[in-house]
Each structure stands twice: as C-alpha cells, then as structure tokens.
Amino acid sequence: MIVLAVLLVPVLLLASGLVLDGGAALSTKDRALGEAAEAARTGADALDVIAYRQTGRAALDPVRARAAAEKYLAATGDGYTVTASGDAVTVTVRADYRTQLLNVGGLDVIHVAGQATAHPVTSDASTP
C-alpha cells in the first residue's frame, strides 16, 4: 500500500500541476492576445488626417500609431514590440506565468506571447 502511495503521489502532483499551471498559462496567453489586439486597434486609430482629407483614404500615421500602441502597453507591465508601417499596426506581447505546482519539478516560468495586427478603417454612417 505504501509503495502504491509513493508511486501515485508524484503522478497526481504532476497531473494537478498540469491542470492548474497549464490553465493559468492559457489564461495568461489569452490576456496577452487581448492586450496585443487592443494595442493594435489603438494604434490603428492614429490616422494621417491630412492624407485622409486629400484622398479620402484611411492612411496610418506610423509615428503616432506606434506611440499610441506603446502608451497603451506601458501600463500592462509585459514585454512588447510594436511595428507600424504601411497600413498596419502589428503588436506582439510577451508575458510570463510563474508556476505554482510545476516549479517543484523545475519548471518555474511559462513564457507566452500574443500577436495581433490592425488596419485603419473609416466608416461613413450615410453609406448603407
């Protein structure tokens, strides 16, 4: 009976760690994806107003777009990269989840990342 307990306890601890820490790591990845998407949308709102007035086409102001996305991400505390060029803002967010049970086995941190791209869009309320 003791041998069975000695063999089952590590297996149960590993299974519990995979459920707890795996689920929390997925939640952290979901948060990183959400942050990346919202930062990209925030950056895509930075239009080049002069170009829009002249052409009627939504064009990105890359400097303002990058600054807007970085301002949004500065409050998150996660690592990130922002690129704004052409008509797209691409954001990658890197986050770490510190394990609670799997650290017993030597896995202290699970690194996750989320990436999103947004394009500037304008809408005309008068268009059906």
Summary of the structure (lengths in Angstrom):
residues: 128
radius of gyration: 22.0
end to end distance: 73.9
largest distance: 81.9
contacts: 370
relative contact order: 0.21
helix: 52%
strand: 23%
